[in-house]
Amino acid sequence: MRVGIILLICILALCNSKVFGQSIFEERKVIILDAGHGGIDSGTVSEDGLQEKDVVLDIARSMVAWNKGLLESKYDIYLTRGKDTLISLNDRTKLVRFLRPDVFISLHCNHNDDSKIKGVEIYTYGQNEFSILLAQAISLGLNQKLGFKTRETKQANFQVLRETKEYCPSMLLELGYLSNADESNYLENRKKRSALAYVILTSIKLDKK
């Protein structure tokens, strides 16, 4: 993944964190992908030991790969973390305030004490129309192309949404329940995670903003 050196130095100084992505010097739409958790924060864990932090990082990396290979770098994609590192929520939102992307997407997996609960949930902050439209498009794609059960878009006061709402459309994706055997088994398969990344990426239509 290529990054403009001068811009990267500025971002690192401002954010005090590592940023991985593709150059934004050309006139392309910018996407920031936030792989949740990382480092000592594993997020939720399945019965078989599958960790949320690993699942979402792999999906984010796969989205970068699909963008570069299939879409010929249609978007400039930046990751809030490119490896198993814990990045603070403040630093994740600092990157958004600095780059002012066209969309910010935070990737997560879900958990419930009831192992029968399943499905994808997408959250936005407030009534940002474009955020809701993008969330609905992703939800529809995951349902129709991969057969995921998807729920209605919800609103939530998550910090990564609350502190980015003034700078770009933003959403938080809960990509299935690791507490559910079917969805955990799906997310454990790297090829299926790649398919998930493909559908999310190709469901984003930033030219309609």
LUMZATI-342683 format. One record per residue (C-alpha): x, z, y; residue number from 1. Coordinates in Angstrom, 3 decimals, padded with zeros to 6 digits. Example, Ala and Ser with C-alpha at 12.3 -4.5 7.8 and 13.67 -1.06 7.14 Angstrom:
<atoms>
+----------+----------+----------+-----+
|       px |       pz |       py | pos |
+----------+----------+----------+-----+
|  012.300 |  007.800 | -004.500 |   1 |
|  013.670 |  007.140 | -001.060 |   2 |
+----------+----------+----------+-----+
</atoms>
This chain:
<atoms>
+----------+----------+----------+-----+
|       px |       pz |       py | pos |
+----------+----------+----------+-----+
|  000.000 |  000.000 |  000.000 |   1 |
|  001.492 | -000.997 |  003.360 |   2 |
|  001.381 |  001.083 |  006.506 |   3 |
|  002.612 |  000.287 |  009.998 |   4 |
|  005.621 |  002.568 |  010.434 |   5 |
|  005.117 |  003.431 |  014.097 |   6 |
|  001.417 |  004.163 |  013.649 |   7 |
|  002.088 |  006.207 |  010.533 |   8 |
|  004.568 |  008.435 |  012.385 |   9 |
|  001.969 |  009.081 |  015.091 |  10 |
| -000.705 |  009.904 |  012.544 |  11 |
|  001.546 |  012.239 |  010.600 |  12 |
|  002.529 |  014.079 |  013.751 |  13 |
| -001.085 |  014.496 |  014.765 |  14 |
| -002.540 |  015.330 |  011.394 |  15 |
|  000.344 |  017.221 |  009.762 |  16 |
| -000.599 |  015.549 |  006.482 |  17 |
|  000.339 |  012.516 |  004.432 |  18 |
| -001.707 |  009.375 |  004.971 |  19 |
| -001.785 |  006.476 |  002.576 |  20 |
| -003.387 |  003.141 |  003.346 |  21 |
| -003.109 | -000.389 |  004.576 |  22 |
| -002.108 | -001.685 |  007.999 |  23 |
| -004.713 | -001.537 |  010.761 |  24 |
| -002.842 | -003.786 |  013.154 |  25 |
| -005.006 | -006.761 |  012.216 |  26 |
| -008.635 | -006.927 |  013.317 |  27 |
| -010.293 | -005.609 |  010.200 |  28 |
| -012.890 | -002.945 |  009.597 |  29 |
| -011.367 |  000.438 |  008.809 |  30 |
| -012.518 |  002.745 |  006.004 |  31 |
| -011.246 |  006.270 |  005.416 |  32 |
| -011.681 |  007.541 |  001.860 |  33 |
| -011.525 |  011.279 |  001.410 |  34 |
| -010.795 |  012.305 | -002.180 |  35 |
| -012.107 |  015.857 | -002.285 |  36 |
| -010.117 |  018.945 | -003.266 |  37 |
| -006.540 |  018.538 | -004.573 |  38 |
| -003.550 |  020.718 | -005.384 |  39 |
| -004.563 |  024.261 | -006.310 |  40 |
| -008.198 |  023.377 | -005.578 |  41 |
| -009.394 |  021.538 | -008.678 |  42 |
| -013.023 |  021.354 | -007.625 |  43 |
| -015.523 |  021.504 | -010.466 |  44 |
| -014.246 |  021.184 | -014.044 |  45 |
| -016.041 |  019.835 | -017.117 |  46 |
| -016.197 |  021.670 | -020.445 |  47 |
| -013.472 |  019.331 | -021.699 |  48 |
| -011.214 |  020.160 | -018.755 |  49 |
| -011.827 |  017.054 | -016.635 |  50 |
| -011.091 |  018.038 | -013.034 |  51 |
| -013.019 |  016.780 | -010.048 |  52 |
| -009.863 |  016.404 | -007.944 |  53 |
| -008.397 |  013.919 | -010.450 |  54 |
| -011.589 |  011.905 | -010.882 |  55 |
| -012.188 |  011.320 | -007.184 |  56 |
| -008.546 |  010.527 | -006.412 |  57 |
| -008.531 |  007.871 | -009.116 |  58 |
| -011.750 |  006.374 | -007.744 |  59 |
| -010.312 |  006.276 | -004.221 |  60 |
| -007.135 |  004.582 | -005.461 |  61 |
| -009.203 |  002.080 | -007.431 |  62 |
| -011.178 |  001.212 | -004.297 |  63 |
| -007.902 |  000.461 | -002.529 |  64 |
| -006.817 | -001.727 | -005.456 |  65 |
| -010.139 | -003.629 | -005.554 |  66 |
| -009.942 | -004.183 | -001.804 |  67 |
| -006.440 | -005.591 | -002.049 |  68 |
| -006.914 | -007.690 | -005.184 |  69 |
| -010.541 | -008.806 | -005.249 |  70 |
| -011.417 | -008.716 | -001.555 |  71 |
| -007.996 | -009.895 | -000.340 |  72 |
| -007.612 | -006.834 |  001.904 |  73 |
| -010.920 | -007.391 |  003.654 |  74 |
| -010.798 | -003.780 |  004.897 |  75 |
| -008.066 | -001.473 |  006.111 |  76 |
| -008.414 |  001.515 |  003.803 |  77 |
| -006.794 |  004.887 |  004.400 |  78 |
| -006.815 |  007.843 |  002.039 |  79 |
| -006.786 |  011.418 |  003.300 |  80 |
| -004.619 |  012.184 |  000.272 |  81 |
| -002.795 |  009.794 | -002.029 |  82 |
| -001.690 |  012.303 | -004.635 |  83 |
| -002.531 |  015.733 | -006.038 |  84 |
| -002.116 |  017.573 | -002.745 |  85 |
| -004.423 |  020.024 | -001.016 |  86 |
| -005.251 |  018.763 |  002.478 |  87 |
| -007.221 |  021.061 |  004.781 |  88 |
| -010.677 |  020.022 |  005.942 |  89 |
| -009.400 |  020.176 |  009.512 |  90 |
| -006.643 |  017.663 |  008.774 |  91 |
| -009.083 |  015.360 |  006.997 |  92 |
| -011.316 |  015.277 |  010.062 |  93 |
| -008.335 |  014.957 |  012.433 |  94 |
| -007.522 |  011.649 |  010.782 |  95 |
| -011.049 |  010.428 |  011.521 |  96 |
| -010.816 |  011.480 |  015.150 |  97 |
| -007.479 |  009.675 |  015.497 |  98 |
| -008.293 |  006.418 |  013.704 |  99 |
| -012.014 |  006.232 |  014.570 | 100 |
| -012.818 |  004.189 |  011.455 | 101 |
| -015.918 |  002.126 |  010.848 | 102 |
| -016.949 |  004.488 |  008.065 | 103 |
| -015.766 |  007.741 |  006.478 | 104 |
| -016.588 |  008.431 |  002.815 | 105 |
| -015.856 |  011.750 |  001.116 | 106 |
| -015.791 |  011.536 | -002.689 | 107 |
| -016.806 |  014.428 | -004.938 | 108 |
| -018.328 |  015.320 | -008.311 | 109 |
| -021.163 |  017.780 | -008.835 | 110 |
| -021.891 |  020.816 | -011.019 | 111 |
| -024.987 |  022.692 | -012.087 | 112 |
| -025.498 |  025.601 | -014.471 | 113 |
| -028.225 |  023.510 | -016.085 | 114 |
| -026.274 |  020.930 | -018.098 | 115 |
| -029.302 |  018.623 | -018.221 | 116 |
| -029.152 |  017.960 | -014.476 | 117 |
| -027.578 |  014.593 | -013.707 | 118 |
| -027.431 |  011.873 | -011.084 | 119 |
| -025.637 |  010.688 | -007.964 | 120 |
| -026.380 |  012.431 | -004.665 | 121 |
| -025.339 |  011.154 | -001.238 | 122 |
| -025.321 |  013.286 |  001.891 | 123 |
| -025.232 |  012.372 |  005.563 | 124 |
| -025.301 |  014.512 |  008.704 | 125 |
| -028.416 |  014.194 |  010.829 | 126 |
| -030.315 |  010.973 |  011.262 | 127 |
| -027.509 |  008.457 |  011.788 | 128 |
| -029.313 |  005.275 |  010.845 | 129 |
| -026.243 |  003.328 |  009.766 | 130 |
| -024.938 |  006.194 |  007.612 | 131 |
| -028.308 |  006.357 |  005.867 | 132 |
| -028.415 |  002.580 |  005.344 | 133 |
| -024.932 |  002.578 |  003.822 | 134 |
| -025.811 |  005.542 |  001.616 | 135 |
| -028.949 |  003.788 |  000.389 | 136 |
| -027.010 |  000.593 | -000.348 | 137 |
| -024.411 |  002.491 | -002.401 | 138 |
| -027.118 |  004.453 | -004.211 | 139 |
| -028.995 |  001.260 | -005.068 | 140 |
| -025.819 | -000.433 | -006.306 | 141 |
| -024.876 |  002.469 | -008.589 | 142 |
| -028.377 |  002.543 | -010.003 | 143 |
| -028.870 | -001.187 | -010.559 | 144 |
| -025.348 | -002.180 | -011.604 | 145 |
| -024.194 |  000.885 | -013.545 | 146 |
| -027.437 |  002.603 | -014.516 | 147 |
| -026.706 |  005.838 | -012.674 | 148 |
| -029.652 |  008.024 | -011.867 | 149 |
| -029.664 |  008.264 | -008.084 | 150 |
| -031.513 |  010.670 | -005.832 | 151 |
| -032.806 |  010.237 | -002.307 | 152 |
| -030.215 |  010.494 |  000.456 | 153 |
| -029.996 |  014.062 |  001.724 | 154 |
| -028.735 |  015.705 |  004.889 | 155 |
| -026.150 |  018.476 |  004.838 | 156 |
| -024.000 |  020.486 |  007.223 | 157 |
| -020.696 |  019.877 |  005.421 | 158 |
| -017.682 |  020.236 |  007.697 | 159 |
| -016.320 |  016.770 |  006.924 | 160 |
| -019.654 |  015.275 |  007.988 | 161 |
| -020.350 |  017.557 |  010.932 | 162 |
| -016.922 |  017.024 |  012.507 | 163 |
| -016.848 |  013.243 |  012.023 | 164 |
| -020.398 |  012.370 |  013.081 | 165 |
| -019.413 |  011.571 |  016.673 | 166 |
| -016.674 |  009.154 |  015.646 | 167 |
| -018.126 |  007.025 |  012.858 | 168 |
| -020.871 |  006.781 |  010.238 | 169 |
| -019.979 |  009.238 |  007.492 | 170 |
| -021.270 |  010.290 |  004.101 | 171 |
| -020.383 |  012.525 |  001.192 | 172 |
| -020.867 |  011.139 | -002.318 | 173 |
| -021.462 |  013.433 | -005.293 | 174 |
| -020.649 |  010.982 | -008.078 | 175 |
| -022.363 |  012.611 | -011.019 | 176 |
| -022.275 |  016.028 | -012.653 | 177 |
| -019.228 |  017.127 | -014.630 | 178 |
| -021.514 |  019.791 | -016.104 | 179 |
| -023.554 |  017.009 | -017.751 | 180 |
| -022.036 |  015.634 | -020.959 | 181 |
| -023.123 |  012.020 | -020.395 | 182 |
| -021.817 |  011.783 | -016.846 | 183 |
| -018.674 |  013.747 | -017.659 | 184 |
| -017.900 |  011.362 | -020.531 | 185 |
| -018.475 |  008.406 | -018.226 | 186 |
| -016.184 |  009.771 | -015.526 | 187 |
| -013.489 |  010.574 | -018.082 | 188 |
| -013.094 |  006.849 | -018.818 | 189 |
| -010.678 |  005.216 | -016.395 | 190 |
| -012.180 |  001.734 | -016.735 | 191 |
| -015.609 |  003.126 | -015.945 | 192 |
| -014.228 |  004.950 | -012.930 | 193 |
| -012.812 |  001.617 | -011.801 | 194 |
| -016.262 |  000.057 | -012.179 | 195 |
| -017.696 |  002.887 | -010.123 | 196 |
| -015.106 |  002.233 | -007.408 | 197 |
| -015.932 | -001.480 | -007.454 | 198 |
| -019.645 | -000.899 | -006.960 | 199 |
| -019.136 |  001.589 | -004.132 | 200 |
| -016.751 | -000.742 | -002.306 | 201 |
| -018.845 | -003.883 | -002.691 | 202 |
| -021.985 | -002.051 | -001.612 | 203 |
| -020.460 | -001.374 |  001.805 | 204 |
| -021.556 | -003.969 |  004.357 | 205 |
| -019.860 | -003.071 |  007.610 | 206 |
| -020.641 | -006.387 |  009.263 | 207 |
| -024.228 | -005.179 |  009.633 | 208 |
| -023.236 | -002.273 |  011.828 | 209 |
+----------+----------+----------+-----+
</atoms>
